[in-house]
Amino acid sequence: MQQTMFVMVFFILVFMLMSGLLTPISSMPEWAQVITWLNPPRYFIEMMRGVEVYG
């Protein structure tokens, strides 16, 4: 169970770094931009940035 948690922390960290949340995808190298197309959180971040909030 501890090994599984360690591996999942690694994957979650990579997914967050490659999603565009902390670093813009346009500033990543070309090979990293291609990999982000396979990353599901990328699409969630794009949708959340596209939502306009009216107050």
KOLKE-936125 format. One record per residue: x negated, y negated, z of N, C-alpha, C, O in turn. Coordinates in steps of 0.001 Angstrom, whole numbers, plus 500000, padded with zeros to 6 digits. Last residue first. Layout:
// KOLKE-936125
{{X,Y,Z},{X,Y,Z},{X,Y,Z},{X,Y,Z}} ...
// end
This chain:
// KOLKE-936125
{{520497,461671,488654},{520837,461460,490053},{521783,460388,490204},{522183,460070,491324}} {{519685,464273,486536},{520371,462981,486640},{520827,462801,488081},{521469,463682,488653}} {{517007,465853,485147},{517802,465723,486359},{518391,464327,486404},{517674,463329,486319}} {{516441,468011,482463},{516495,466634,482935},{517439,466567,484133},{518523,467150,484125}} {{514252,470585,481672},{515504,470236,482327},{515424,468790,482815},{514471,468397,483488}} {{511724,471187,480788},{512671,470648,479821},{513993,470232,480419},{514792,469583,479743}} {{510452,472376,482872},{510004,471038,482477},{510972,470387,481495},{511022,469161,481392}} {{511773,474829,482852},{511924,473937,484008},{511466,472520,483684},{512049,471558,484184}} {{510871,475920,480433},{512291,475627,480632},{512502,474641,481773},{513317,473725,481667}} {{508121,476181,480962},{508574,475325,479859},{510046,474957,480017},{510431,473815,479766}} {{508229,478036,483068},{507677,476696,483315},{508126,475734,482216},{508476,474590,482506}} {{509265,480247,481670},{510006,479675,482788},{509536,478250,483073},{510355,477358,483294}} {{507224,480762,479879},{508524,480359,479364},{509388,479738,480463},{510153,478809,480205}} {{505165,481537,481614},{504979,480396,480713},{506326,479863,480242},{506543,478652,480210}} {{505905,483917,482882},{506075,482645,483603},{505873,481406,482722},{506369,480331,483059}} {{505214,485930,480822},{506593,485488,481060},{506723,484183,481861},{507605,483388,481536}} {{502732,485921,478512},{502924,485669,479931},{504338,485141,480197},{504636,484003,479832}} {{502057,486015,475897},{502495,487274,476500},{502857,487125,477974},{503246,488100,478617}} {{501089,483515,475348},{502341,483903,474688},{502897,485198,475260},{504092,485462,475126}} {{498604,483402,476577},{499754,482855,477303},{501081,483196,476638},{502114,483168,477306}} {{496815,484343,474687},{497220,485248,475763},{498460,484733,476483},{499281,485523,476948}} {{496416,482040,473179},{497057,483202,472555},{497581,484154,473631},{498672,484706,473494}} {{495057,480460,474979},{496372,480014,474525},{497133,481167,473876},{498354,481260,474007}} {{492657,481827,475177},{493543,481811,476343},{494949,481367,475942},{495931,481849,476508}} {{491539,481336,472690},{491825,482717,473065},{492771,482779,474265},{493596,483688,474356}} {{491224,478486,472787},{492135,479122,471828},{492508,480546,472243},{493677,480924,472156}} {{491160,477178,476190},{490537,477631,474940},{491545,478377,474069},{492580,478838,474550}} {{493532,474646,477340},{492870,475950,477454},{492173,476292,476142},{492540,475764,475092}} {{495014,472420,476971},{493611,472210,477333},{492842,473523,477503},{491643,473512,477778}} {{497565,473327,476480},{496840,472710,475365},{495370,472474,475688},{494557,472339,474774}} {{498476,474084,478942},{498083,475134,478010},{497266,474557,476862},{496376,475222,476332}} {{497371,472385,481868},{498110,472365,480600},{497575,473417,479631},{496364,473612,479520}} {{497417,474020,484956},{496566,473501,483889},{497373,473488,482595},{498002,474492,482259}} {{499544,474839,486546},{498449,474073,487144},{497552,473409,486105},{496991,472344,486361}} {{501354,475945,484674},{501831,475220,485844},{500742,474318,486409},{500999,473154,486717}} {{500553,477590,482694},{500653,476178,482367},{501159,475345,483527},{501372,474143,483371}} {{500047,480235,483174},{501422,479851,482841},{501548,478401,482408},{502555,478024,481810}} {{497612,481076,484083},{497829,481114,482639},{499220,480648,482224},{499542,480664,481036}} {{497852,480903,486835},{496840,480076,486167},{497074,480007,484663},{496769,478993,484034}} {{499874,482794,487273},{500104,481386,487603},{499099,480480,486894},{499461,479408,486409}} {{498614,485183,486412},{499853,484729,485768},{500098,483250,486038},{500490,482519,485129}} {{496471,485309,488250},{496200,485167,486817},{497434,484649,486092},{497321,483766,485242}} {{497955,485648,490632},{497042,484521,490474},{496747,484261,489001},{496771,483113,488557}} {{499240,488062,490098},{500043,486854,490295},{499181,485616,490136},{499631,484626,489559}} {{497026,489798,489973},{497858,489577,488795},{498696,488304,488924},{498841,487555,487957}} {{496035,489609,492643},{495183,489282,491506},{496021,488964,490274},{495764,487970,489596}} {{498240,490519,494062},{497767,489151,494296},{496888,488719,493134},{496982,487578,492683}} {{498304,493179,493128},{499391,492261,492779},{498990,490810,493008},{499366,489945,492217}} {{495993,494232,494323},{496088,494174,492862},{497171,493184,492444},{496974,492425,491495}} {{496728,494025,497035},{495545,493339,496530},{495601,493178,495020},{495293,492108,494494}} {{498970,495703,497124},{499112,494280,497445},{497920,493487,496917},{498096,492382,496404}} {{497762,498163,496519},{498790,497620,495642},{498961,496127,495880},{499085,495362,494923}} {{496138,498488,498743},{495534,498368,497416},{496527,497759,496426},{496153,496932,495594}} {{498042,498761,500738},{497147,497603,500756},{496485,497402,499402},{496293,496267,498965}} {{499181,501182,500000},{500000,500000,500000},{499129,498741,500000},{499455,497763,499328}} 
// end
